[in-house]
């Protein structure tokens, strides 16, 4: 055999094998995700930011950030958080284990916190700015959730609809210590006070956890502009609807706006679905 051909054939076989694997990953199980944001009925600008992004292995990351701070500095903080994590995730290789996901999120959030905090010190208009954040890495076997502040993540599965983050907020602390009830919290005058935020202190610790999930489970990430106006039971009803996630999310936003829409409203719905029927594996 010609030497050139003998070296070329193994390379061609590797290319074919990689292509077949890629087709399987792209056309097999997948996550449908949709990010929606709305200024609301009162605010003149939107301080929320978010998005859904994929790493080099096609794994999904979803993020919602709700900025805070005067002189539009909230816009700066939330956009910085989203832009930095987008850039890092899109250059990231495949993550295999929950431990890897948790380590990556902890290190990345710490780096973003330092960047936002230093910007707030360097630019007077950005003094005191910060942002909540909720981030989910979704793989075929598990999800890893990280959050700071009162932006939330819920999971919908065969066991029902459950909040899997715990608000870092004043009212939640009052509930936890038995000083007020959950019903009292709905109308508490300081219900929007957060006790932990990204970028407001030199160091911050995110709550990070991993849990399993299965096909047909759904995730809801959202800012408090949604949960301040729409009850968990109502979100449960809407997320069960048999319709595209974009339409489902828009109904949630519409309901929050119908009830005043005083805050920006942002959400992401992730639907872990099986995209291919047996025998439909053509590339």
C-alpha positions as CSV (number, residue, x, y, z in Angstrom):
1,X,0.0,0.0,0.0
2,X,1.2,3.5,-0.8
3,X,2.5,5.2,2.4
4,X,0.4,8.3,1.8
5,X,-2.8,6.1,1.7
6,X,-1.8,4.1,4.7
7,X,-1.6,7.3,6.9
8,X,-4.7,8.9,5.3
9,X,-7.1,6.0,5.9
10,X,-6.9,6.0,9.8
11,X,-7.5,9.8,9.7
12,X,-10.6,9.4,7.5
13,X,-11.9,6.7,9.8
14,X,-11.5,9.0,12.8
15,X,-13.3,11.8,11.0
16,X,-16.2,9.4,10.2
17,X,-16.4,8.2,13.8
18,X,-16.4,11.7,15.2
19,X,-19.1,12.7,12.8
20,X,-21.3,9.8,13.7
21,X,-20.8,10.6,17.4
22,X,-21.7,14.2,16.8
23,X,-24.9,13.2,14.9
24,X,-25.9,10.9,17.8
25,X,-25.4,13.7,20.4
26,X,-27.1,16.4,18.4
27,X,-30.1,14.2,17.3
28,X,-30.6,12.3,20.5
29,X,-31.6,13.6,23.9
30,X,-31.6,17.4,24.0
31,X,-32.7,20.3,26.1
32,X,-35.0,22.9,24.6
33,X,-34.4,26.3,26.4
34,X,-35.9,29.7,26.0
35,X,-34.9,33.0,27.6
36,X,-37.5,35.8,27.9
37,X,-37.2,39.2,29.5
38,X,-39.6,42.1,29.8
39,X,-39.1,45.7,31.2
40,X,-42.5,45.5,33.0
41,X,-45.1,48.2,33.3
42,X,-43.3,50.8,35.5
43,X,-39.5,50.7,35.0
44,X,-38.0,52.9,32.3
45,X,-35.2,50.4,31.6
46,X,-34.4,46.7,32.1
47,X,-31.7,45.8,34.6
48,X,-32.1,42.1,34.1
49,X,-29.9,40.0,31.8
50,X,-29.7,36.4,30.9
51,X,-29.2,33.8,28.2
52,X,-28.7,30.2,27.3
53,X,-25.3,29.1,26.0
54,X,-23.5,25.9,24.9
55,X,-19.9,24.8,25.6
56,X,-17.7,23.0,23.0
57,X,-19.4,19.7,23.9
58,X,-22.9,21.0,23.4
59,X,-23.8,21.2,27.1
60,X,-26.3,23.8,28.1
61,X,-25.8,26.6,30.6
62,X,-28.6,29.0,31.6
63,X,-28.3,32.2,33.5
64,X,-30.5,34.9,34.9
65,X,-29.0,38.0,36.6
66,X,-31.1,40.8,38.2
67,X,-29.0,43.9,38.6
68,X,-29.2,46.5,41.3
69,X,-27.6,49.9,41.9
70,X,-28.2,53.5,41.1
71,X,-27.5,55.4,37.8
72,X,-28.2,52.3,35.7
73,X,-25.3,50.5,37.4
74,X,-27.5,47.5,37.8
75,X,-27.5,47.2,34.1
76,X,-23.7,47.1,34.1
77,X,-23.5,44.5,36.8
78,X,-26.0,42.0,35.4
79,X,-24.6,42.4,31.8
80,X,-21.0,41.9,33.1
81,X,-22.0,38.7,34.9
82,X,-23.8,37.3,31.8
83,X,-21.1,38.3,29.3
84,X,-18.3,36.9,31.4
85,X,-19.9,33.5,32.0
86,X,-21.0,33.3,28.4
87,X,-17.4,33.8,27.2
88,X,-16.0,31.3,29.6
89,X,-18.6,28.6,29.0
90,X,-18.5,28.8,25.2
91,X,-14.7,28.0,25.4
92,X,-15.2,25.2,28.0
93,X,-14.7,21.5,27.1
94,X,-17.1,18.8,28.2
95,X,-17.9,18.5,31.9
96,X,-18.4,14.9,33.1
97,X,-19.1,14.9,36.8
98,X,-21.1,17.0,39.2
99,X,-17.9,17.8,41.1
100,X,-16.4,19.3,38.0
101,X,-19.5,21.4,37.4
102,X,-19.6,22.6,41.0
103,X,-15.9,23.5,41.0
104,X,-16.1,25.3,37.7
105,X,-19.1,27.4,38.9
106,X,-17.5,28.3,42.2
107,X,-14.3,29.5,40.6
108,X,-16.1,31.3,37.8
109,X,-18.5,33.1,40.1
110,X,-15.6,34.1,42.4
111,X,-13.8,35.6,39.4
112,X,-16.9,37.5,38.2
113,X,-17.5,38.8,41.7
114,X,-14.0,40.2,41.9
115,X,-14.3,41.9,38.4
116,X,-17.7,43.5,39.2
117,X,-16.5,44.6,42.7
118,X,-13.3,46.2,41.3
119,X,-15.3,48.0,38.6
120,X,-17.6,49.5,41.3
121,X,-14.5,50.8,43.1
122,X,-13.0,52.3,39.9
123,X,-16.0,54.1,38.5
124,X,-18.0,56.4,40.7
125,X,-21.2,55.9,38.8
126,X,-21.0,52.2,39.5
127,X,-20.5,52.5,43.2
128,X,-22.5,49.9,45.1
129,X,-23.7,48.0,42.1
130,X,-24.3,44.3,42.2
131,X,-26.5,41.6,40.8
132,X,-28.4,38.5,41.8
133,X,-27.6,35.4,39.8
134,X,-28.9,31.9,39.2
135,X,-27.0,29.6,36.9
136,X,-27.8,26.0,35.8
137,X,-25.5,23.6,34.0
138,X,-27.6,20.9,32.4
139,X,-26.1,17.6,31.3
140,X,-27.9,14.4,30.3
141,X,-27.5,12.9,33.8
142,X,-27.6,15.8,36.2
143,X,-28.0,19.5,36.7
144,X,-25.8,21.8,38.8
145,X,-27.4,24.9,40.2
146,X,-25.6,27.9,41.6
147,X,-27.3,31.1,43.0
148,X,-26.7,34.3,44.9
149,X,-29.6,36.6,45.9
150,X,-33.3,36.0,45.3
151,X,-33.4,34.9,41.7
152,X,-34.8,31.4,41.7
153,X,-34.6,28.0,40.1
154,X,-37.5,25.5,40.2
155,X,-37.8,21.9,38.9
156,X,-40.9,20.3,37.5
157,X,-40.8,16.5,37.5
158,X,-42.9,13.5,38.4
159,X,-42.8,14.6,42.0
160,X,-44.4,18.0,41.3
161,X,-43.0,21.5,41.2
162,X,-40.3,22.5,43.7
163,X,-38.1,25.5,44.3
164,X,-34.5,24.2,44.5
165,X,-32.8,27.4,45.5
166,X,-33.3,29.3,48.8
167,X,-33.6,33.1,48.6
168,X,-30.8,35.1,50.2
169,X,-33.3,37.8,51.2
170,X,-34.5,39.5,54.4
171,X,-38.0,38.1,54.2
172,X,-36.8,34.6,53.7
173,X,-34.6,35.0,56.8
174,X,-37.5,36.2,58.8
175,X,-39.6,33.2,57.6
176,X,-36.7,30.8,58.4
177,X,-36.5,32.2,62.0
178,X,-40.2,32.1,62.5
179,X,-40.7,35.9,62.8
180,X,-43.2,36.1,59.9
181,X,-45.2,33.7,57.8
182,X,-45.0,33.1,54.1
183,X,-48.3,34.9,53.7
184,X,-46.8,37.9,55.6
185,X,-43.8,37.9,53.2
186,X,-45.9,38.5,50.1
187,X,-46.8,42.1,51.3
188,X,-43.7,42.8,53.5
189,X,-42.4,46.4,52.8
190,X,-38.8,45.1,52.6
191,X,-39.5,42.0,50.6
192,X,-37.0,43.0,47.9
193,X,-34.0,43.4,50.2
194,X,-31.3,40.8,49.4
195,X,-28.7,39.7,52.0
196,X,-26.2,38.4,49.4
197,X,-25.4,39.7,45.9
198,X,-22.7,39.3,43.3
199,X,-20.2,42.2,43.2
200,X,-21.2,44.1,46.3
201,X,-18.4,42.7,48.6
202,X,-14.8,41.6,48.0
203,X,-15.8,38.0,48.5
204,X,-19.0,36.1,48.1
205,X,-20.1,32.5,48.4
206,X,-22.7,31.0,46.1
207,X,-25.0,28.2,47.1
208,X,-24.2,25.3,44.7
209,X,-25.8,21.9,44.5
210,X,-26.2,19.1,41.9
211,X,-29.2,16.7,41.5
212,X,-30.4,14.2,39.0
213,X,-33.0,14.8,36.4
214,X,-34.8,12.8,33.7
215,X,-36.3,13.2,30.3
216,X,-39.4,15.4,30.3
217,X,-38.4,17.3,33.4
218,X,-38.4,21.1,33.2
219,X,-36.5,23.9,34.9
220,X,-37.7,27.4,35.5
221,X,-35.1,30.1,36.3
222,X,-36.5,33.5,37.1
223,X,-36.0,36.9,38.6
224,X,-38.2,38.2,41.5
225,X,-40.1,40.3,39.0
226,X,-42.0,37.1,38.2
227,X,-42.3,35.4,41.6
228,X,-43.4,38.7,43.3
229,X,-46.5,38.6,41.1
230,X,-47.2,35.0,40.3
231,X,-47.6,32.3,43.0
232,X,-45.8,29.0,42.9
233,X,-49.1,27.2,42.4
234,X,-49.8,29.3,39.3
235,X,-46.4,28.7,37.9
236,X,-47.0,25.0,38.5
237,X,-50.2,25.2,36.4
238,X,-48.5,27.1,33.6
239,X,-45.4,24.9,33.3
240,X,-47.5,21.8,32.8
241,X,-49.1,23.2,29.7
242,X,-48.6,21.1,26.5
243,X,-47.2,23.9,24.4
244,X,-43.8,25.4,23.3
245,X,-41.7,26.7,26.1
246,X,-41.7,30.2,24.6
247,X,-45.4,30.5,24.7
248,X,-45.5,29.0,28.2
249,X,-43.0,31.6,29.4
250,X,-44.8,34.5,27.7
251,X,-48.0,33.6,29.6
252,X,-46.1,33.8,32.9
253,X,-44.7,37.2,32.0
254,X,-48.2,38.4,30.8
255,X,-49.7,37.4,34.1
256,X,-47.0,39.3,36.1
257,X,-47.6,42.4,34.0
258,X,-51.4,42.1,34.4
259,X,-50.8,42.3,38.1
260,X,-48.8,45.5,38.0
261,X,-45.5,44.6,36.5
262,X,-43.6,47.0,38.8
263,X,-40.3,45.2,38.2
264,X,-38.4,43.8,35.3
265,X,-39.5,40.2,34.6
266,X,-37.1,37.6,33.3
267,X,-37.2,33.8,33.0
268,X,-35.7,30.8,31.3
269,X,-37.5,27.5,30.8
270,X,-35.4,24.4,30.1
271,X,-37.3,21.3,28.8
272,X,-35.3,18.0,28.8
273,X,-37.0,16.2,26.0
274,X,-36.3,13.3,23.7
275,X,-35.9,14.8,20.2
276,X,-35.6,11.7,18.1
277,X,-37.8,8.7,17.5
278,X,-36.3,5.3,17.0
279,X,-35.1,4.8,13.4
280,X,-34.8,8.6,12.8
281,X,-31.0,8.9,13.1
282,X,-30.0,10.2,9.6
283,X,-27.4,13.0,9.4
